[in-house]
Amino acid sequence: MLTFLGFAMVVAFMYLIMSKRLSALIALIIVPIVFALFGGFASEIGPMMLAGITKLAPTGVMLMFAILYFALMIDSGLFDPAVRKILKLVKGDPVKVSVGTAVLALVVSLDGDGATTYMICVAAMLPLYSRLGMSPRIMAGLIILAGGVMNMTPWGGPTARAASALHVDPSDIFVPMIPAMLAGVVAILVIAYFYGKRERARLGELQLPGDEGDHSDISVSQFPEARRPKLIWFNAALTLVLMVTLIMGLLPLPVLFMIAFSIAMIVNYPCLQAQKDRVAAHAGSVLAVVGLIFAAGIFTGILSGTGMVDAMSKSLLAVIPEAMGPYLAVITAVVSMPFTFFMSNDAFYYGVLPVLAEAASHYGISPVEMARASIVGQPVHLLSPLVPSTYLLVALAGIEFGDHQRFTLKWAVLVCVCILIAALLMGIFPLYSSL
C-alpha cells in the first residue's frame, strides 16, 4: 500500500507540474497532504511537515542570502571591469570573441539567475557577433553551456534541491564537486576555441571601428544608481574571503552568506533606504527560490515520515539487477541527463532522486554521493523545453529553439561526460561500491 501511494504521489506531482496544472510551489504542498490523508496519516501530518521544514531551514536561509549577496555584487559593479576587459580583448578576432563569450557567461552566471545571465551576455556580445558575421548560435550555445555548469553552485538551484531532497548539507555536495566543475569549464573553453578557429577560417580577423574604445560605459549592473566603483577592491576581497572560507568550511554556509551579505550591505549602502531598495529589487528572485525550498520540506517530510520512500526503495531494489546496484551513483549521473531534460528539476530531485538514494544506501552509497552524481546532467537540463529562461535566450539571440537544441545538445552531453569522468577519477562519487 505504501509503495503504491508513494509512486502514485510522485507520478501525480510530476504530472501536475509538467502539464502546468499546478506550479511546483503549490504541488509540493498540496499533493503530499492529499496522499497522506488518503493513506490514513491525518493525525501525524503536522509533525511530519514541521520536521521536513525544519531540516530544510538552513538550506533556505543559505539560498536567500547567497542570492542577495551575488545580486548585491552585480549591482555594485564588482564584475564590470572583468566584462570590460573581456570586450576590450576580443576585438575582431572570432577566436577571442567565442572564448570571451564563454568566460563572460561563466562570470555573470555566478549569481545563479539564468534570465539575468542571458540578458547581460547577449546584450554585451550580440553586437560583436553581428558586426563580425559570426553565427549567433555559437554565442547562445556557449552562454547556456556556461550557465549549465555554474548552475551547479549551491545557490543555482539543483544543488539546493538535491540537498533538500536528501537532507544533506549543500556545501558537502558543492565543494567536492568544484574540481569536476572545473573540468566542465575547461571543456567549454575548448569548445569555444574550436568554434572560434572555425569562424576565423571562414571570416578572417577583422579590425572593427571603435576597437580602440575603453568600454568604460559598459556595466552588467541593471541599476545605475547602485554602482559603487570606488568599493570594487573591497567587494573583490570580501568575495574572495567568502569563497575561501566556504571551501575551508570554517562556518556553516548559511552563516557565511549572512555575514558576508551584512558586511557588503553596510559598506556599500550605509543609507537605510538604499538597503531597502536593494533587497526589494531582488525580493522576487529570493521568494521564488526560498518558497520552493520550504514547500519541498512538506513533500520530503511526508514522503519520509509515512515510510513511503522506504517502501518505494525496496520495490526498486527488487527490480534492479543485483549486479547493477553498486553502480547506482554512476547510473544516477547518466540518467540525470535525460531525466532532467524530459522532466523538471523539481520532478527529478524531489520525485526520483530520494527513491534512487534510498536504494543506493543498501549498497553503501551515501546520500551525499548520490546528490553529487545527480547534478552532473545540468548542462543538458538547460536545453529542455521545460526551462522558461531558455526561450528568453533564443529570443534575444534571434535564433530558433530547435536550431539551438540541435547545435548545443551534443556539446552539453560532452561537458556532462567530462564532469562525470573527472568526478570518478577524483573519487567524488564511486564508480562501484564494494559494500
C-alpha positions in Angstrom: 0.0 0.0 0.0 2.8 2.5 0.9 4.7 1.6 -2.2 1.6 2.3 -4.4 0.9 5.5 -2.5 4.5 6.7 -2.8 4.8 6.1 -6.6 1.3 7.5 -7.2 2.2 10.6 -5.3 5.4 11.1 -7.3 3.6 10.5 -10.6 0.8 12.9 -9.6 3.3 15.5 -8.6 5.3 15.1 -11.8 2.1 15.2 -14.0 0.7 18.3 -12.3 3.8 20.4 -12.7 4.8 19.1 -16.2 1.3 19.6 -17.5 1.3 23.1 -15.9 -1.9 22.2 -13.9 -0.1 23.5 -10.8 3.1 25.4 -10.0 5.8 23.4 -8.3 5.4 25.5 -5.2 1.7 24.6 -4.8 2.1 21.0 -5.9 4.9 20.4 -3.3 2.4 21.4 -0.6 -0.9 20.1 -1.7 -0.1 16.7 -3.3 1.7 15.1 -0.3 -1.0 16.3 2.1 -3.8 14.7 -0.1 -1.9 11.4 -0.3 -1.0 11.4 3.4 -4.7 11.9 4.2 -5.7 9.1 1.8 -3.1 6.8 3.5 -4.6 7.4 6.9 -1.9 9.6 8.3 -4.2 12.6 9.3 -3.1 12.7 12.9 0.6 12.7 12.0 0.7 15.1 9.1 1.6 18.2 11.2 4.7 16.8 12.9 5.9 15.3 9.6 5.6 18.6 7.7 7.2 20.5 10.5 10.1 18.0 10.7 10.7 18.4 6.9 10.6 22.2 7.0 13.0 22.2 10.0 15.5 20.1 8.2 15.4 22.4 5.1 15.5 25.7 7.0 19.4 26.1 6.8 19.2 25.5 3.0 16.5 28.1 2.6 18.5 30.6 4.7 21.6 29.9 2.7 19.9 30.4 -0.7 18.2 33.6 0.4 21.4 35.3 1.5 23.5 33.8 -1.3 21.2 35.2 -4.0 21.1 38.6 -2.3 24.9 38.7 -1.9 25.7 38.0 -5.5 22.9 40.3 -6.7 24.5 43.0 -4.5 27.9 42.3 -6.0 26.5 42.6 -9.6 24.5 45.8 -8.6 27.6 47.4 -7.1 29.6 46.7 -10.3 32.1 44.1 -9.0 32.1 42.3 -12.3 32.1 45.3 -14.6 35.9 45.5 -15.0 36.1 41.8 -16.0 33.3 42.3 -18.6 35.0 45.5 -20.0 38.4 43.7 -20.1 36.8 40.8 -22.0 35.1 43.1 -24.5 38.4 45.0 -25.0 40.4 41.9 -25.6 38.2 40.1 -28.0 38.1 42.9 -30.6 37.7 41.5 -34.2 39.2 38.0 -33.7 36.5 35.3 -33.8 38.6 33.0 -31.5 38.8 35.7 -28.9 35.1 36.6 -29.3 34.0 33.0 -28.7 36.3 32.3 -25.8 35.4 35.7 -24.4 31.7 34.8 -24.6 32.3 31.7 -22.6 34.4 33.5 -19.9 31.8 36.3 -19.7 29.0 33.8 -19.3 30.9 31.9 -16.6 31.5 35.2 -14.6 28.0 36.6 -15.0 26.2 33.3 -14.2 27.8 33.2 -10.8 24.6 34.6 -9.4 22.7 31.6 -10.5 20.0 33.5 -12.3 19.7 32.2 -15.9 17.5 35.0 -17.2 19.8 37.8 -15.9 22.8 36.0 -17.4 21.2 35.7 -20.8 20.2 39.4 -20.9 23.6 40.7 -19.9 25.7 38.3 -22.1 23.5 38.7 -25.2 23.4 42.5 -24.8 27.2 42.6 -24.5 28.2 40.1 -27.2 25.4 40.0 -29.9 26.6 43.4 -31.5 30.1 41.9 -31.9 28.7 38.7 -33.4 26.6 40.7 -35.8 29.4 43.1 -36.9 31.8 40.1 -37.5 29.2 38.0 -39.2 29.6 35.2 -36.6 26.7 32.8 -36.0 24.6 33.7 -33.0 24.0 30.0 -32.4 27.6 29.8 -31.2 27.0 32.6 -28.8 23.8 31.1 -27.4 25.4 27.7 -27.1 28.4 28.9 -25.2 26.3 31.0 -22.9 23.9 28.2 -22.0 26.8 25.7 -21.5 28.5 28.0 -19.1 25.2 28.6 -17.3 24.7 24.8 -17.0 28.0 24.3 -15.2 27.6 27.3 -12.9 24.0 26.2 -12.2 25.7 23.5 -10.0 26.6 26.1 -7.3 24.5 25.8 -4.1 22.6 29.0 -4.9 21.9 27.9 -8.5 19.0 25.6 -7.7 19.8 21.9 -8.5 22.3 21.5 -5.7 19.9 23.1 -3.2 17.1 20.8 -4.4 19.3 17.7 -4.1 20.4 18.8 -0.6 16.9 19.4 0.5 15.5 16.2 -1.0 18.2 14.1 0.7 18.7 16.2 3.8 22.4 16.8 3.3 24.5 20.0 3.6 24.7 21.8 0.3 28.4 22.6 0.9 29.1 18.8 1.2 27.7 18.4 -2.3 29.3 21.5 -3.9 32.8 21.8 -2.5 34.0 18.4 -3.6 32.4 18.9 -7.0 34.4 22.1 -7.7 37.3 20.2 -9.5 34.8 18.3 -11.6 33.1 21.6 -12.5 36.5 23.0 -13.5 36.8 20.1 -15.9 33.5 21.1 -17.4 34.7 24.7 -17.6 37.8 23.6 -19.5 35.7 21.6 -21.9 33.5 24.7 -22.6 36.7 26.8 -23.3 38.0 24.1 -25.7 34.6 24.1 -27.5 34.7 27.9 -27.7 38.2 27.8 -29.1 37.2 25.1 -31.6 34.3 27.2 -32.9 36.4 30.4 -32.8 39.0 28.8 -35.0 36.4 27.6 -37.5 34.8 31.0 -37.6 38.2 32.7 -38.0 38.9 30.4 -41.0 35.5 31.4 -42.5 35.6 35.1 -41.8 39.2 36.1 -41.1 40.2 38.6 -38.4 38.6 42.0 -38.8 39.5 45.4 -37.5 36.3 46.9 -36.3 35.5 50.6 -35.9 35.6 51.6 -32.2 38.0 48.8 -31.3 40.2 51.3 -29.5 37.5 52.3 -27.1 37.9 51.7 -23.4 34.3 50.3 -23.0 34.1 52.4 -19.8 30.3 52.9 -20.2 29.6 49.2 -20.1 28.2 47.7 -16.9 26.4 44.4 -16.1 24.5 46.2 -13.3 20.9 46.9 -14.2 20.7 49.6 -11.6 23.0 52.6 -12.4 22.3 54.2 -9.0 23.5 51.1 -7.2 27.0 51.1 -8.7 29.9 51.5 -6.3 33.1 51.6 -8.5 35.2 53.1 -5.6 34.5 50.0 -3.5 35.4 47.4 -6.1 38.6 46.2 -4.3 36.8 45.9 -1.1 34.0 43.9 -2.7 36.5 41.7 -4.5 38.4 41.0 -1.3 35.2 40.2 0.6 34.1 37.8 -2.2 37.5 36.1 -2.2 37.4 35.7 1.6 33.9 34.3 1.3 34.9 31.7 -1.3 38.0 30.6 0.7 36.1 30.2 3.9 33.3 28.4 2.1 35.8 25.9 0.6 37.6 25.5 4.0 34.3 25.0 5.8 35.1 27.4 8.6 31.5 28.2 9.3 28.2 26.7 8.0 27.2 28.0 4.6 24.1 29.9 5.8 26.1 31.8 8.4 28.9 32.6 5.9 26.5 34.2 3.4 24.5 36.0 6.2 27.7 37.6 7.5 29.1 38.4 4.0 25.8 40.0 2.9 25.5 42.1 6.1 29.1 43.4 5.7 28.6 44.1 2.0 25.3 46.0 2.6 26.7 48.2 5.4 29.8 49.2 3.4 28.2 49.6 0.0 24.9 51.1 1.1 25.1 52.7 4.5 21.8 54.5 3.9 18.8 52.6 5.2 16.6 53.5 2.2 19.3 52.3 -0.2 19.5 49.0 1.7 15.7 48.6 1.4 15.8 49.3 -2.3 18.5 46.7 -2.9 16.5 44.0 -1.1 13.3 45.0 -2.8 14.9 44.8 -6.2 15.7 41.1 -5.8 12.9 40.1 -3.5 11.1 38.3 -6.3 14.0 36.0 -7.2 14.6 35.3 -3.5 11.0 34.5 -2.7 10.6 32.2 -5.8 13.6 30.0 -4.7 13.2 30.0 -0.9 9.5 29.4 -1.1 10.1 26.3 -3.2 12.7 25.0 -0.7 10.3 25.3 2.3 7.4 23.8 0.2 9.8 20.9 -0.5 10.1 20.4 3.2 6.5 19.3 3.3 6.9 16.9 0.4 10.0 15.2 1.7 8.8 15.3 5.3 5.6 13.4 4.4 7.5 11.1 1.9 9.9 10.1 4.7 7.6 10.3 7.7 4.9 8.0 6.3 7.5 5.4 5.3 6.7 5.8 1.6 10.3 6.3 0.5 11.4 3.2 2.3 8.7 1.1 0.7 9.5 2.6 -2.8 13.2 1.9 -2.5 12.6 -1.7 -1.5 10.4 -2.2 -4.6 13.0 -0.5 -6.7 15.7 -2.8 -5.3 13.6 -5.8 -6.2 13.7 -4.8 -9.9 17.3 -3.6 -10.1 19.6 -6.5 -11.1 21.9 -7.3 -8.2 25.0 -6.7 -10.4 23.8 -3.1 -11.2 23.2 -2.0 -7.6 26.8 -1.0 -6.7 26.8 1.2 -9.8 23.8 3.3 -8.8 25.9 6.5 -8.4 27.1 6.4 -12.0 23.7 5.3 -13.2 22.2 8.3 -11.4 24.7 10.7 -13.0 24.0 9.2 -16.5 20.2 9.2 -16.2 20.3 12.8 -14.8 20.8 14.0 -18.3 17.7 12.6 -20.0 15.6 12.7 -16.8 16.2 16.4 -16.2 15.7 17.1 -19.9 12.3 15.4 -20.1 11.1 16.5 -16.7 11.6 19.5 -14.5 14.3 19.7 -11.8 11.6 19.7 -9.2 10.2 16.4 -10.5 13.6 14.7 -10.7 15.1 15.9 -7.4 12.0 15.6 -5.3 10.3 12.7 -7.0 13.0 10.4 -8.4 16.3 11.1 -6.5 15.0 10.2 -3.0 14.0 6.8 -4.3 17.3 6.2 -6.0 19.3 7.4 -3.0 17.4 5.1 -0.6 18.0 2.1 -2.9 21.7 3.1 -3.2 22.1 3.2 0.5 21.7 -0.6 0.6 24.8 -0.8 -1.4 26.9 1.5 0.8 26.5 4.6 -1.4 25.9 7.6 0.8 23.1 10.2 0.1 25.7 13.0 -0.4 27.5 10.9 -3.1 24.1 10.4 -4.8 23.4 14.1 -4.6 26.7 14.9 -6.3 26.0 12.4 -9.0 22.5 13.8 -9.6 23.7 17.3 -10.6 26.0 16.1 -13.3 23.4 16.4 -16.0 22.6 20.1 -15.5 24.3 21.4 -18.8 21.8 19.1 -20.7 18.8 20.2 -18.4 19.0 23.8 -19.5 18.3 22.8 -23.1 15.0 21.3 -22.0 11.8 22.8 -23.5 10.6 22.9 -19.9 13.1 25.6 -18.9 11.4 29.0 -19.4 14.6 31.1 -19.4 16.0 29.2 -22.4 13.2 30.7 -24.5 14.4 34.1 -23.4 17.9 33.3 -24.6 16.9 32.1 -28.1 14.6 35.1 -28.4 17.3 37.6 -27.5 19.8 35.8 -29.8 17.3 35.8 -32.7 17.5 32.0 -33.4 15.1 29.1 -33.4 14.7 26.9 -30.3 15.1 23.7 -32.4 18.3 25.0 -34.0 19.7 25.9 -30.6 19.0 22.4 -29.3 20.5 20.7 -32.3 23.6 22.8 -32.2 24.2 22.7 -28.4 22.9 19.3 -27.2 25.9 17.2 -28.3 28.3 19.7 -26.6 26.2 19.7 -23.5 26.4 15.9 -23.3 30.2 16.2 -23.8 30.5 18.6 -21.0 28.5 16.3 -18.7 30.7 13.4 -19.7 33.8 15.4 -18.8 32.3 16.3 -15.4 31.4 12.7 -14.8 34.8 11.3 -15.7 36.6 13.9 -13.6 34.3 13.2 -10.6 35.0 9.4 -10.9 38.8 9.9 -11.3 38.8 12.2 -8.2 36.6 9.9 -6.1 33.9 12.5 -5.7 31.3 9.7 -6.0 32.1 6.0 -6.6 32.1 4.0 -9.9 31.4 0.9 -7.9 30.6 0.4 -4.2 32.1 -2.8 -2.8 29.8 -2.9 0.2 
